[in-house]
């Protein structure tokens, strides 16, 4: 799709990509914190769930944006 001449992604697609990128950076930061914590303390299910929710939300937003493209 992106290789087509004159193709331009929709505003919704661009927004979904930018927002997902920002959220995934946050998830990566949380994972780094959890890696540090794992050396000394136990990681809780709710901490892992927070990262999973971020990733699932990004995937759903990107899927929805591509589906409407």
C-alpha positions as CSV (number, residue, x, y, z in Angstrom):
1,X,0.0,0.0,0.0
2,X,2.7,2.5,1.0
3,X,4.6,1.8,-2.3
4,X,1.8,3.1,-4.4
5,X,2.5,6.4,-6.2
6,X,0.7,9.2,-4.6
7,X,-0.2,7.2,-1.5
8,X,-0.6,9.2,1.7
9,X,-1.5,7.7,5.1
10,X,-4.6,9.0,6.7
11,X,-4.4,11.3,9.7
12,X,-5.9,8.6,11.8
13,X,-3.1,6.1,10.8
14,X,-0.4,8.7,11.5
15,X,-1.9,9.5,14.9
16,X,-2.2,5.8,15.8
17,X,1.4,5.2,14.9
18,X,2.7,8.2,16.8
19,X,0.6,7.5,19.9
20,X,1.5,3.8,19.8
21,X,5.2,4.7,19.5
22,X,5.0,6.9,22.6
23,X,3.1,4.3,24.6
24,X,5.6,1.6,23.6
25,X,8.4,3.8,24.7
26,X,6.6,4.0,28.1
27,X,6.2,0.2,28.2
28,X,9.9,-0.2,27.4
29,X,10.7,2.1,30.4
30,X,8.4,0.1,32.6
31,X,10.1,-3.1,31.5
32,X,13.6,-1.6,32.2
33,X,12.3,-0.7,35.7
34,X,11.0,-4.2,36.3
35,X,14.3,-5.7,35.1
36,X,16.1,-3.6,37.7
37,X,13.5,-4.6,40.4
38,X,13.8,-8.3,39.5
39,X,17.3,-8.3,40.9
40,X,16.2,-7.5,44.4
41,X,12.4,-7.9,44.6
42,X,9.6,-9.9,43.2
43,X,7.7,-8.5,40.3
44,X,3.9,-8.5,40.8
45,X,1.3,-9.7,38.4
46,X,-0.2,-6.2,38.3
47,X,3.1,-4.7,37.2
48,X,3.3,-7.2,34.3
49,X,-0.3,-6.6,33.5
50,X,0.3,-2.8,33.1
51,X,2.9,-3.5,30.4
52,X,0.7,-6.1,28.7
53,X,-2.2,-3.6,28.6
54,X,-0.1,-0.9,27.0
55,X,1.1,-3.3,24.3
56,X,-2.4,-4.7,23.7
57,X,-3.9,-1.2,23.4
58,X,-1.2,-0.2,20.9
59,X,-1.9,-3.4,18.8
60,X,-5.6,-2.8,18.8
61,X,-5.2,0.9,17.9
62,X,-2.9,0.1,15.0
63,X,-5.1,-2.8,13.8
64,X,-8.2,-0.5,13.8
65,X,-6.3,2.3,12.0
66,X,-5.1,-0.1,9.3
67,X,-8.5,-1.7,8.9
68,X,-10.1,1.7,8.2
69,X,-7.3,2.6,5.7
